Amino acid sequence: MAATYTTIEGDTVDMIAWSRFGVTHGATEAILRANQGLAAAGTRLPQGLTIVIPAYAPKKVSAAARIWS
């Protein structure tokens, strides 16, 4: 289920992704896909911009395997 978010001064897409999902990789891209043209707003988003926050589930990362002891 998608939600909306209204930006505040200093917001960036990756900061919003981190605060909502706890990750940036994948979540930032999901937000950009859900908001066509958002990247054109610049690195720091303008205050008062309403954007869609899509449903996103971060992928589980498995632990690295040790091949040498």
N, C-alpha and C positions, 0 to 999 in steps of 0.2 A: 504494500500500500504506500503510495507516494504522499509526501507531506510538503508543505511550503515553508520557506524560511525568508525572512526579510533581513537583508544585510545591514551590518553596522559599520561604522568607520574602521578601516583597517582590515576588513575581512578579505581573505583569499579563498579560492575554491579548495585548495588543499587543506587549509585550516578548518574549513567547514566539514570537509570529509573526515578529518582526524577527530573532530569533536563529536560527530554523529556516529562514526563507525569504528573508530580506534585504529584505522589504517588510512593510508593515502593511496597506495598502489591499487588500482582497480576502482576504488571508490571515487577518486577525483575524476576519472574517465567516465564513470557512470553518471555523475552529476553533470558533466559537460555534455554527454549524449542526451540527457533529459532536458537540457536547456540550450537549444540551438542558438548560436550567436553569442553565448555567454563569454567565450574566449575573447571576443572582440571588445569586451568591456575593459580589458586590461588585467594586469596582475592583481592590483588592489581594486576590488569591486566598489562601485559607487554605493554610498549609504542610501538605504531605502529601497533597494532593488529586491523584488520578490522573485525567488527562484524555487524550482521544484526540486525536492530531495527525493530521489527514487528509492524504492525498496532495494536493498543491497545486502547481501550476506557475504562477508569476507571469507575467502577460502582458507581452510585450515592448512597450516604449514607444518609438515612433518619434521621431526628432529633430524639433524644430520647424522649420518652413520659414520662411525669411526672405522677406518679400514687399517689403521696402524695403531698399535698400542703405545 
